Amino acid sequence: MIRTKPFSVKYYRGVMYNQHSHFPSRAEFLTMASVSEYWQSFTPPIFALAPMENVTDTVFRRIVRQCGSPHVFFTEFTRVEQVAAYPRRGLPWRMRFREEEERPLVVQIWGTNPELYHRSAAIIADLGYDGVDINMGCPVLKIRNKGSCSGLIVNPSLAAEIVQATREGARSGGQGIPVSVKTRIGYDRPATEDWIGFLLQQQIDLLTVHGRTAYQESEGPVAYDEIARAVRLRDAVAPRTRILANGDIRSVVDGMRVISLTGADGVMIGRGIFADPFLFSHLNGRARNYNDLSADEKIGLMRRHILLHQDSWAGERNYDVLKRFYKIYLVGFDGAAELRERLNQTADYSSALREIEHFERTGSHAEQRNCTEQARRSGSTVVR
């Protein structure tokens, strides 16, 4: 039996949080704002690329699109204060995108001020994005201790205000855009029935559930059984809300397994993309695996990322952000570790491109390529 009792958390570190004292009756529930049709237009299984800070910017989204696209992209998470300042302070760089290459694209926002959520959602809708997602899951200690993101799990009344304000803002300009939430199964312990059940009462369009608590961050096993519990709650309380499962999903095959385990409508994949930028290519019938690429192809993809980053961000974002990508692309070939090390010593785009050109001319990779080319011309076989 599905419980619909008030959220039970009262204290955290000696502070009494506001309590959501009333769950709507069935009659009240039916008069609330209805779920939009947008997420209903996706045929399950749905595969999404998770929002990741300093990773899923416009550059990486275009690289992933080239390698094999998910069904939907999410931006890096952006503070509502930054979004609400548009156009006076310009468009936040985390929200930049190229019109068609990165569609559909949902903007993820975070903060604690419902008024700024309302204003931000209206701006996001007016600028033509495909949805707005509320971050109620980021477990970073300094953020949750200020009451943002997963800190909202212990402040359900504020969470409800934020969802309502965001929905109103997202629909203020006419048809509007869908509102979704990404969260976890609890704060310091699983509270799926209370917390997820509470969120489902808010009539959100999509709910992404990470199967760990905020305290766990990225450690420990993912509780897929709790995600399955969330799906059962959805079926009973808000059957038109889509649910995506999230947590330690490394491939499309892995994603299908999790969907089968949980009954979710799809999955959101984050760190799994680091092991294989071609991960989502298995969705479109043109499957490739990054490990099967030649050294030239891997280096070529890294070069393209550097050039796109330079074209998109030169002078606006720190060059060092690029260095986290070197260990993604430059693996699995002779001299890869050497090239990574040399690139990690660089300080700008030009020096990085010079290091790549030098490696291509003189590194062990170049010797292997020349040997292969000579063997091809002579018709002999190269033993490696």
N, C-alpha and C positions, 0 to 999 in steps of 0.2 A: 504493500500500500504506500502511495506517495504522500509524504507529509507536507503540509503547507502551514507550518508554524512560523512565528516571527524569528528572525535571525537571532541566535543566542549569545553571540560574543558581547561581553559587557566591558571588560577591562583589557588593556594591553599596557604593560609597564606602568601600572598604577593610574592610567588615564581612562576615564569612562568615556566611551565613544557614544555618539548618538545612536539610538535604536530605531529601527524601522518597525513601528508599533502595529502596523496594519497591513495584512495581505488582502488584496482586493477579492471580493466575492466573485462568483462566476459571472453574475450580471454586470458588475463593474468591469471585470476583465474584458468582456465583449465590447464595452464602449470605449476602451482605450485605443490609442492610435494603432492601426493595423500594420502588420508586417508588409513591406513593399514586395513587389514581384521580382526584383532584380536577381536576388540569389536563387529564387525559385526557377529562374531561366537556365541555370547551370544544371546539366545532367550529371548526377553522381557517377563515378567518384570524382571529386574535385581535388585538384592538387594545387597548392599555393606555395609561393616562396615567402618565407617569414621575413618580417622587418628585422634588420640587424644593424646596429649602430656602426658607422664607418665601414659598412660592407655593401648594403643593398642600395647604393646611390644610383643615379641615372646611368653611370658608366657600367657598373656591374650588371644592372638589369639588361642593358643592351648586349653585353657579352653573353649572358644566359639566354637571351632571346636568340642569339646567333647559334648557340650550341644546342638548344632544345628548350622550348618555352613551357613554363607551367601554365595553368589555366588563368591564374591571376597573380599580379604582383602587389606587394605592399611597400610603401616608402619606409625610410628610416623614421623613427619616432621623433616628432617635432613638438616642442612646447607650445601650449595654446597661447602664451604671451607673444610668441614670435609670429604665429599665424594671424592673430587678431590685430597685429600692428600693420598688416598689409592694407593698402598699398603705401602707406606713409614711409615704411622702412623697407619696402621692396618685398619680393617673394622669398621666403626662407629657402636657403639652398638645398635643404633636405627634400623639398617639394618639387624641385625642378625635374622636368622630363621632356622627352621628344614626343610629339603628339601621338603618332601611331605605333612607334616601335615598342612602347612599354605598356600598351593597353592589354587588358583592363588594369587600372591602377587605383589602389585604395590608399588614402593618406591616413597614417596612424598618428594620433595626437595624445598628449598627456598633460596633466596638471591637476589642480584642485578647485579652480574657480568656475562654477557653472556658467556665469555670464560670459566668460571668455570662451568656453566651449560652444555656447550658442553662436557667438560672433564668428568663431573659427569655422564651425560647420557651415554657416551661411556663405562664408568666403570660399570654402572648399567646393561647395555645390556650384556657386556662381562661376568658378574658374573651370568647371567642366570635368572634375575628377569623377571616378566611378563609384566612390563610396568613402565613408569616414569610419575609422576604427578607433575605439577607445582603449588605451593601454591600461589594463588593470592587472597586469601580470609580471612586469619587470621586477626582478627580485633584488636589484642592487640596494645594498643596505642604506646608503645615504639618501636614496630616493624614497624608499618605502618608509623610512623613519620620519620623513617630512609629510607623510600622508598621501603621496602620489603613487600611481601604478598599483603594485600589489598591496600597498598600504591601505588602499580603498577596501580591501577584503574585510578589514575590521572596522570599517565606517560605512555600513550599507546605506544609511540614509543619504549621505553625501553622494555615494555611487548612484543612487536612484535619481537624485537631482541632476547629476551630470548627464545621465542617459536621457532624461526628459529634455534638458536644455539642448543637448546635441541633436536630438530628433527634431525639436522645434526649429532649430537653426538650419538643419539639413533640408527641411521642407518649407522654409520660409519663402523661397523664390518660385513656388509652383509645384511641379511634380516631385522635385527633390531627389535626393540620393539615399541609399540605404545606410543604416547605422549598425555597426557591429562592435563586439567586445572581444578582446583577448585576455584570458585570465588563467588562474591556477585553481587547483582543487581545494585550496585552503591556505591559511597563513602559516601557522606552526604545526598544524595537523590537518588531515583531510576533513573537510566540512562540505562535502559535495551536495548532499541533500539540502542543507540550509543555504549555502552560498550560491551554488549553481541554480537551485530551485528559485531562489530570490531573483537572480538575474533573468531567468526565463520569464518571470512575471512582468518584466519591464518591456516585453514585446520588441526585443531586438531582432534584427534580420538575420544575423549570423553570430554564432558564439564559437570561438576557438578555445579549446580547453587543453592546457598543458598539464600532464599527469603527475606533477610534483607540487609540493607546497612552496611558498615563498622562502621559507627557511632552508629548504633543500638546495635552492638555486639550481645548479646543473648536476648536482651530485645524487647518487643513489638511484635505485631502479625507478622506472616510470610506472605508475599505477594505472595500467590500461583498464583494470576492472572498475576504477573510479570514473574513467571516461565513459565506459559502458553504462555505469549508473547514471551519468549525466544525460546520456542518450535516452534512457528509459524515462527520466524525468521530463525531458523534452517531449517525448511521445505523449505523455499524460497531460502536460501543462501548456505547451506551446508548439504544437506539431508542425507549424509552418516555419519555425526557426531552424536554419541549417546549423549543423555542428561539424567542426573540423577538429580532429585529434592532433595533438602536438607533443613532441618529446622523443628524442633518440630515434628518429626515422631516417634511415640512411639511403634508401633507394625506392624506386617505384614498387618493386616486389615487396619490400618491407612495408611500404605504405598500404598496399593491398592487404597484407597480413593484418595490419592494425585495424583497417576498416572492417575486415571480417571479424576480428576479436571484439570490437567495440560497437559496431553498427553505425558508426559515424558516416556522415555524408562525404567525407573526404579527409585529407590530412594537410597540415602545414609543415613544410620541411625547412629547417634552418641550417644547422651546422653540417648536415649531410651533403650540402652543395659544395663544401670545401674539398671533399674527397673526390668529387666528380662533377665538374661544371656541365657535363653532358647528361646529368642525372635525369632531367625531364625529357630528354630525347626519346626515352622509352615509351612516352605517351603517344607519339605521333607516327609510329611505324617506321621511323628512320633511326633506330637505336644505335648509339655509339657509346663506347666506354673510354674515358680519358686515358686509362692505362694502355689502351691499344694504339694511341696516337704516337707518331714518330717524334723524335726530339725536335726536328724542325717545326712540326706542327705545334708542339707545346710552347716552344720559344716564340713562334709567330703569334700565338694567342696572348702571351705575356706582352709582346711588343704592341699589339693592338690595344691592350688595356692601358699601357703607359701613354700611348698617343691620344687615346680618347680622354684619359684623365687630364692630360696636358691641355687639350682643346676645351674641355669642360670647366676645369677648376684652376688653371694656372693663376697664381696670385690670390686665390680665394680660399683654398683649402691647403692644409699642410701636406707637402710632398711625402712626408714619412708615412702617411696613411696607406700609401701604395705598398709599403714593405710587407704588410701582412699577406698580400697576394702572392709574393714571390714563392712562399712555401706551398701555395696551392698549385701554381702552374709548373714550377721547376722541380719536378720529381720524376724518378723512374728512368733516367738515362745517364750515361757516363758523363761525369763532370757537373751534374746538376747541383750538388752540394757546394762545389767550388763557385759556380755562377751565383748561387743564392748569397753566399758569403760576400762576394765582391759587390753585388747589388745592394746589400744591406749597409755597405760602407759609403754609398753614394748619397749626395745631398740635393740633387735636382734631376730633372727629366733628361737633360742632355748627357750628363755623365752616365746615367743608367743606360741610355741607348748606345753610348760608346762602349760600355762594358759588354753589352750583348753582341755588338758587331765584332769586338775583339775576340770574344769567346767563339763566335761562329767561324772566324778565320783561323784561330790557333789552338783551340781547346781539343781535348780528347774526342769530343763530339765531332769536330771537324775532321780529325784523322779517320774516325770510323766511317763518316760519310764518304770521304775520298776513297777509302778502301772498298766500300760497297759499290761506288760508281765505277772503279776500275774493274772490279769483278764482273759487273754487269756488261761492261764493254767487251771483256775477254770471254764471257760465257762461263766462267768458273764459279764455284760455290764458295761462299765465305763462311767459315766456321767460327762461331762466337762463343 
